[in-house]
Amino acid sequence: MNVETSRHSGHIDIIRELIDGSTGLYRDNTNIPAYEPAAWAALQEKIRNASHSR
């Protein structure tokens, strides 16, 4: 039951983000690191490379 609940909670969070336009945990505290765009791009590249290496 916990897995099922957490799976649907993720969907609800995506819908909320689409509706109110904000991301993260709360509007005042997103709980998302404040990376610069270049740092986000580097992180995405690292994840992409890791996913293709298997």
C-alpha positions as CSV (number, residue, x, y, z in Angstrom):
1,M,0.0,0.0,0.0
2,N,2.8,2.4,0.8
3,V,4.4,1.9,-2.7
4,E,1.1,2.5,-4.4
5,T,0.4,5.6,-2.3
6,S,3.8,7.1,-3.1
7,R,3.5,6.3,-6.8
8,H,0.2,8.3,-7.0
9,S,1.6,11.1,-4.8
10,G,4.2,11.7,-7.5
11,H,1.5,12.0,-10.1
12,I,-0.4,14.4,-7.9
13,D,2.7,16.6,-7.4
14,I,3.2,16.8,-11.2
15,I,-0.4,17.9,-11.7
16,R,0.0,20.5,-8.9
17,E,3.1,21.8,-10.6
18,L,1.3,22.1,-13.9
19,I,-1.6,24.0,-12.3
20,D,0.2,26.5,-10.1
21,G,3.4,26.8,-12.1
22,S,5.7,26.2,-9.1
23,T,8.1,23.3,-8.5
24,G,9.4,21.7,-5.4
25,L,8.1,21.1,-1.9
26,Y,6.5,24.4,-1.1
27,R,6.2,27.7,-2.9
28,D,8.5,29.4,-0.3
29,N,10.8,26.4,0.2
30,T,11.2,24.4,-3.0
31,N,13.7,22.0,-1.5
32,I,15.5,22.1,-4.9
33,P,19.2,23.1,-5.0
34,A,19.8,26.6,-6.4
35,Y,22.2,25.5,-9.2
36,E,23.2,27.8,-12.1
37,P,22.0,26.6,-15.5
38,A,25.5,25.3,-16.4
39,A,25.5,23.2,-13.3
40,W,22.1,21.7,-14.1
41,A,23.3,21.0,-17.6
42,A,26.4,19.2,-16.2
43,L,24.2,17.2,-13.9
44,Q,21.9,16.2,-16.7
45,E,24.9,15.1,-18.9
46,K,26.3,13.1,-16.0
47,I,23.0,11.3,-15.5
48,R,22.6,10.8,-19.3
49,N,26.1,9.3,-19.6
50,A,25.4,7.0,-16.6
51,S,22.2,5.7,-18.2
52,H,23.9,4.9,-21.5
53,S,26.8,3.2,-19.9
54,R,24.9,0.1,-18.8
